[in-house]
Amino acid sequence: MKRVFVWIVLLFCLFSEPAMAQRRQKSEDAEQLGRAIDYFSSGKYHEALIIFHKLDNAYDLNPRFKAYMGVCYYYEWDYEKSTAYLDPVIPELNAYAPHERSFYYYADAESHFNLGHYRKCIPLYEQHLQVCYDNEKGDSHYRIAFSYLFLEEWENAGDSFRSALSYY
């Protein structure tokens, strides 16, 4: 009888250990996610990216955290990676507050602008204009104007420069 009890306890310990380790790992990963968000919020984008990548490989992060990664790349001046993260997730972010979305649009638009993708950045700046504050609209109109200028669409460029001027 004692042997059976020892075997039951041994089997229980053997099978419960992986479950405990898995719970412990998820708890540690949740703590890491909190740390990544803290780094992101305090402008430590490189540090945040390291943690976000680790967690994305393990869990396939949701669109908001992938957008955070795109913003991190934007601040790191890696515009190609920024657009690679932001382009696919932006359509999935409609549930979030307008001003939060406005920054994702702006970071993606700026990344495309800096890469010389003027046709791609214009609609993103226009989306930004729909959800941003009035004091932020001048910059988007200004970038739209330069995009049209580089595309040699003079009339659109002139209209956008006038719009930018009205907000400045």
Backbone torsions as a table, in degrees:
resi	resn	phi	psi	omega
1	MET	NA	-42.8	179.3
2	LYS	-64.2	-37.4	179.0
3	ARG	-64.4	-40.8	179.7
4	VAL	-63.4	-42.5	179.0
5	PHE	-62.4	-42.7	178.9
6	VAL	-62.2	-42.6	178.8
7	TRP	-64.7	-39.9	178.8
8	ILE	-64.2	-44.9	178.5
9	VAL	-63.5	-43.1	179.1
10	LEU	-61.6	-46.0	178.2
11	LEU	-63.5	-41.2	178.4
12	PHE	-60.3	-46.2	179.3
13	CYS	-63.7	-40.0	-178.4
14	LEU	-64.5	-42.8	-176.9
15	PHE	-85.7	-23.7	-179.0
16	SER	-84.1	-22.0	-179.0
17	GLU	-60.9	-47.4	178.0
18	PRO	-61.6	-38.0	178.8
19	ALA	-65.2	-41.1	178.0
20	MET	-64.4	-42.6	179.7
21	ALA	-63.9	-39.0	179.2
22	GLN	-65.8	-43.2	177.1
23	ARG	-63.1	-40.9	179.3
24	ARG	-63.3	-41.8	179.5
25	GLN	-64.2	-42.5	179.0
26	LYS	-64.3	-37.6	177.7
27	SER	-64.5	-43.6	178.0
28	GLU	-64.5	-38.7	179.6
29	ASP	-68.0	-37.2	175.8
30	ALA	-62.4	-39.5	176.9
31	GLU	-65.2	-40.0	177.9
32	GLN	-64.0	-39.7	178.0
33	LEU	-62.1	-42.8	176.0
34	GLY	-60.4	-39.7	178.3
35	ARG	-65.6	-42.1	179.2
36	ALA	-61.9	-41.5	178.8
37	ILE	-65.7	-39.7	176.4
38	ASP	-61.7	-44.8	177.5
39	TYR	-60.5	-45.5	180.0
40	PHE	-59.1	-47.8	-177.8
41	SER	-64.0	-29.8	-178.9
42	SER	-96.1	9.7	174.8
43	GLY	81.6	14.9	176.8
44	LYS	-96.1	74.2	-169.6
45	TYR	-70.5	-36.9	179.7
46	HIS	-63.8	-45.2	179.3
47	GLU	-63.2	-41.6	178.2
48	ALA	-61.8	-42.6	-179.5
49	LEU	-60.0	-40.9	-179.5
50	ILE	-58.4	-46.9	-178.8
51	ILE	-71.0	-43.5	179.0
52	PHE	-57.9	-42.0	179.2
53	HIS	-62.5	-44.0	179.4
54	LYS	-59.6	-46.4	-178.8
55	LEU	-70.5	-34.7	178.7
56	ASP	-65.5	-37.9	177.0
57	ASN	-65.8	-34.8	-177.9
58	ALA	-82.1	-35.4	-169.6
59	TYR	-126.0	-9.9	-172.4
60	ASP	57.5	82.2	-173.9
61	LEU	-57.7	158.0	179.9
62	ASN	-74.3	168.3	-174.8
63	PRO	-57.4	-35.3	-179.4
64	ARG	-63.6	-43.4	-179.9
65	PHE	-70.5	-31.5	174.7
66	LYS	-68.1	-35.2	174.6
67	ALA	-64.1	-39.7	175.1
68	TYR	-57.9	-41.1	179.5
69	MET	-63.3	-42.8	177.4
70	GLY	-60.6	-40.1	177.6
71	VAL	-65.9	-39.8	176.6
72	CYS	-58.5	-46.2	178.3
73	TYR	-63.5	-37.2	177.0
74	TYR	-58.5	-47.1	179.8
75	TYR	-70.9	-19.9	176.6
76	GLU	-88.6	1.1	179.9
77	TRP	66.7	23.3	175.0
78	ASP	-99.9	80.9	-170.5
79	TYR	-69.4	-31.6	177.8
80	GLU	-64.1	-45.5	178.1
81	LYS	-68.9	-34.5	177.8
82	SER	-59.5	-48.2	179.6
83	THR	-68.4	-32.4	178.8
84	ALA	-63.7	-32.6	178.1
85	TYR	-87.0	-40.3	-173.7
86	LEU	-78.1	-40.3	-176.5
87	ASP	-54.0	-49.5	-177.3
88	PRO	-72.9	-25.3	-174.2
89	VAL	-94.6	-20.5	-177.1
90	ILE	-54.3	-42.4	178.4
91	PRO	-63.6	-18.4	-178.3
92	GLU	-92.3	4.5	-173.7
93	LEU	-105.3	14.8	-176.0
94	ASN	-63.7	-19.9	-178.0
95	ALA	-77.3	-13.3	-175.5
96	TYR	-87.6	165.4	-177.6
97	ALA	-58.1	144.6	-177.7
98	PRO	-55.7	-42.3	-177.3
99	HIS	-69.4	-32.0	175.1
100	GLU	-64.5	-46.7	178.9
101	ARG	-62.4	-35.0	-178.0
102	SER	-59.8	-36.9	179.7
103	PHE	-70.9	-36.3	176.8
104	TYR	-62.6	-43.6	177.4
105	TYR	-59.7	-45.3	-177.0
106	TYR	-65.3	-44.8	-179.7
107	ALA	-63.3	-40.5	178.7
108	ASP	-67.8	-43.5	178.7
109	ALA	-62.1	-46.1	178.9
110	GLU	-61.3	-38.6	179.0
111	SER	-64.0	-46.1	177.7
112	HIS	-63.7	-40.7	178.8
113	PHE	-59.5	-47.1	-179.0
114	ASN	-67.2	-21.9	175.4
115	LEU	-87.3	-5.9	-178.5
116	GLY	82.7	17.7	178.4
117	HIS	-91.4	70.9	-170.8
118	TYR	-67.8	-36.5	178.2
119	ARG	-66.7	-32.8	179.9
120	LYS	-78.5	-30.6	-175.5
121	CYS	-79.0	-29.5	-176.0
122	ILE	-58.5	-50.2	179.3
123	PRO	-62.9	-30.5	178.3
124	LEU	-69.7	-41.5	174.8
125	TYR	-63.1	-38.5	179.1
126	GLU	-65.3	-37.8	174.7
127	GLN	-64.9	-39.8	177.1
128	HIS	-58.5	-43.2	-179.0
129	LEU	-60.5	-30.1	-177.7
130	GLN	-73.6	-24.0	-173.6
131	VAL	-123.0	-2.3	-177.4
132	CYS	-90.3	171.2	175.3
133	TYR	-75.3	156.6	-178.1
134	ASP	-59.4	-36.5	-178.2
135	ASN	-71.1	-6.3	178.1
136	GLU	-102.2	-8.2	-173.6
137	LYS	-71.5	-31.2	-178.8
138	GLY	-58.4	-43.1	-179.2
139	ASP	-62.4	-41.9	-179.5
140	SER	-67.4	-43.9	177.5
141	HIS	-60.3	-39.6	179.2
142	TYR	-61.5	-45.5	179.3
143	ARG	-68.6	-38.1	176.1
144	ILE	-60.8	-43.4	179.7
145	ALA	-59.5	-45.8	179.6
146	PHE	-67.3	-34.5	177.2
147	SER	-61.9	-46.3	177.1
148	TYR	-64.1	-37.0	177.7
149	LEU	-61.1	-46.1	179.0
150	PHE	-67.0	-26.6	177.2
151	LEU	-87.0	1.7	179.8
152	GLU	59.5	37.3	173.5
153	GLU	-104.7	82.8	-166.9
154	TRP	-63.2	-43.3	-177.6
155	GLU	-64.1	-45.6	177.6
156	ASN	-62.8	-38.2	178.6
157	ALA	-62.5	-45.9	179.9
158	GLY	-61.4	-43.7	178.5
159	ASP	-61.0	-42.4	-178.4
160	SER	-70.4	-35.5	175.8
161	PHE	-65.0	-39.8	177.4
162	ARG	-64.8	-40.0	177.2
163	SER	-63.0	-42.5	178.6
164	ALA	-60.7	-44.2	-178.7
165	LEU	-61.5	-38.0	-179.1
166	SER	-66.5	-28.1	178.5
167	TYR	-87.0	-22.9	177.1
168	TYR	-81.4	NA	NA
